[in-house]
Amino acid sequence: MAGARKIIVGDIHGCHTELMDLLSKVGYGADDELIALGDIVDRGPDSPGVVGFFRSDCRARSVLGNHERKHLRWSNGQLAPALSQRIAREQFGGDAYAGALDYFGTLPLFIDLPEALLAHGSYEAGVPLERQRVTVLAGTLTGEQHIRESCDRPWYELYDGPRPIVVGHLDYLGGGVPMIYKERVFAIDTGCCRGGRLTALVLPQFEIVSVASRTDYWSEQRRLHAAREREQVSGHSPWAAVEACVTSPADSRPEDGRREVLRGLLTAAVPAAEAIRDHVQAAADEMVDQLSRDHGFARLGPAEQARLFAATVGRTPLAPLLHLARKGQLDTESVKRKTQSPARALALAAELGLLGEGEPCPAGRRGDEDEGSSA
């Protein structure tokens, strides 16, 4: 249709007001199509408003981002939620959240347009589109790690698709400026939820249009959530607090829904702590055996043994547990003390690959993918 445009929008992250500002600025019309690059939810103030808009406007659609994927995996029991998912879940409420999950389940990993390929995360050079990894296209931590390990340069420098690619996921340049690499890669996440800008790429002109964010929503949402939960116990609370909530008299327990969540968390976290104990003990024993073969470890004095073992262990996060294991002092309680909370124990077990199929696998740097990056 003459005059029809495709308005490709970077990571909205619940910033409904800025989305409306952007559509007004770009002149979103009846003949236009709106396509989001995923991560339409989390971190911002109005994830329900954004999802509601996309579900109700027949001109609007989205690809799957790592944040929508997190919600789906959380709902399937495959990971524990990061903070941004928990906040968004609170924003939705019960029925609306179920509808959002249904919508997330319909989102494609990519959209291949005549003008450009659209995906949330990145693209592995030398791999046909139909064989790209889900984790690469969706922008998960696992996908990011695979790209780093398989490429000797940034992925966008190696991009070899037949058409330009448009992605979100990372605010590569900061300052509200999209990254455009050789007119072949357009990375248009410009950090709206963190006080940056919300950016669109208008096709077929390849025109950049953006609007400023009202504020750093993600910092604001974290502050508000901390205030709400200051007196509440969650999976990130210390082990003793979670155990006390689950075992305390009925009239002092948290509401039934949250109590059952905590009970389920403990059910998964205790065996996770035991698995960490066994894994670390085996690793420490193997280190000692190797040091004995190479350096006569058993014949050294205690101070020299400690020094040599510490040099072998290095600064790994497992170091405190490995030292306890070497001294025969590692038990489940010490794992609890070192991990501090059931959620952290589950996250560590997930990182070590110790969770069985179908067990909760928390997001943690983040987890599966996380709060520590702009993704």
C-alpha positions, 0 to 999 in steps of 0.5 A: 500500500502506498505510504505504508511504513513499518515503525520498528521500536527498540526496547520499551520496557514498560514505558507506555507514556514514552511509547505514546510520545514516540508514536505521536512524533512519528505520526503513527497512521492507519496504514502503518505497522508497528513492530517492537524488538522485544523486551516490551515489559519489565523495569518500567512503570506500566508493563500492563499498559504496553502489553495491552496496547500491543494486544489490542492494536491489530497493526502492532506486533513484537518479536520475543525478547529475553525478558518475555522469555524469562516470564515464560520460563518462570511460569514453566518452573524453569527459572526463578524470577529476577527483580524486574519480573517480580515487579512486572508480575505485581503490576499485572495482577492475576488474570492480566498476567495470565493473558500477558503470558499467553501473548508472550507465547505467540511472539516469534524469535525474528521477523524477516522483512523485505527491508531488514531482519528484526530480532531482539538480541544478535546474530551468529555469522556463518549460520543460516537464519533458520539454524540460529540459536534461540539464545542468540536471537533472544539475547540471553546470557547463554547466547551472549556467552556463545557469541563471545566465545565463537567470535573474535570481534563484535558480532555486528562487525561479522554480520553476514545476513542478506539484508540489514538487521535491526536489534534491541537488547543492549544500549551499545553507545549510551547517551540516547544514541542508537548504534548504526554499523555500516548501514548494515546493523541498527541497534536501537535500544537507547535505554528508555527505562533508565532515563535515556530515549525510546527510539524507532527506525522507520522503514523503508526510509531507515529514518531514526526518530526518538523521544526522551524518557521522563525519568530513570524508571528502573531506579525508581521502580527498585526504590518503590519495590524496596519500600514495599518489601522492606518488611516482607520475606522473600526468597532473597531473604536469609535462609533462617528468615525464609525457614521461619516464615514457612514453619512459624504458627499459621496466624503469623505466616505470610499470606498463603500464596507467598508462603507456598512460594517460599515452601517450594523455594526451600524444597528446591534450595535445600537439595541444591545446597547439598548438591553444591556441598558434594560438588565443591568437596569433590573439586577440592579433593581433586585439587588436593590429589593433583597438588599431591602428585605435582608438589608433594602436598601432603608433606608440606606444612599447614601454612604452605599447604594453605598458600599453595591451595589458595594459589590454585583456587584463585579468586573464584566465587567458590573459593570460600567453600573450597577452603572449607572443603580442604579442611574437612569443614564443609557441610550443608549449613556452611553452604547455607551461610556462604550462599546467604539465601535460598535464591542465591543457593539455587542461582549458584547451583544453576551456574554449576549445572547441578539442577536437574531437568525441570527444577527451578533455575533462578536468573542470576547475575542475573541467573539465566539473564539479569539485572546487571546489564542493560539487556 
